[in-house]
Amino acid sequence: MALLKRVAERDRPTLAFTLDGQPAEGLQGDTLLTAILTQSDHLRGSDFGGEPRAGFCLMGACQDCWVRLADGRRVRACATFLEAGQQVSRDPGRPL
């Protein structure tokens, strides 16, 4: 079940990407955070116990929304725009 629901701007072009190896879709102009949370119930696992996280500040000031791209770069999902064909993987977190 998706954490975020779109209520406006649904007419933008669709962009396909992969999330943890699975096909996903977002809209042109979405940040990775928006694209992921309209497809899933969490953004990544917590570094302190693996619990699901959805980001914190949502404006690029904290360290809570890191995801990894196929080329190995870690990026902030709230400040990185979705691109067609991106391969995004989430950190599952660290169990206690």
C-alpha positions, -999 to 999 in steps of 0.1 A, spaced: 0 0 0 14 34 -10 21 60 18 13 90 -5 -18 94 -27 -18 117 -57 -46 143 -55 -35 167 -83 -12 169 -113 -20 134 -125 -17 145 -162 21 147 -163 40 121 -184 47 88 -167 83 77 -162 92 41 -157 120 32 -132 130 2 -111 127 1 -73 147 -26 -56 147 -45 -89 110 -43 -95 92 -21 -121 77 11 -108 63 43 -122 64 80 -112 55 112 -130 78 137 -147 88 163 -121 86 139 -92 114 137 -67 126 101 -60 109 104 -26 75 112 -41 79 85 -68 88 59 -42 62 68 -16 34 67 -43 45 31 -50 54 19 -15 47 23 22 83 33 31 114 49 17 140 29 35 148 11 68 161 28 98 199 27 105 190 20 142 167 -10 140 154 -16 105 120 0 111 104 16 80 112 53 74 96 78 51 121 107 53 122 134 79 127 170 68 117 165 31 139 194 21 175 180 18 187 192 52 188 158 71 203 124 63 171 104 65 161 98 28 193 83 13 187 59 -16 213 43 -39 213 46 -77 226 18 -100 260 36 -105 266 33 -67 259 70 -58 239 77 -27 215 105 -32 188 122 -11 155 111 -24 138 143 -14 162 165 -35 168 142 -66 144 142 -95 132 110 -110 146 102 -144 132 76 -168 150 42 -165 166 50 -131 174 20 -110 169 28 -74 176 6 -44 166 13 -8 186 5 23 168 -21 44 182 -7 76 202 -23 103 185 -48 127 194 -44 164 
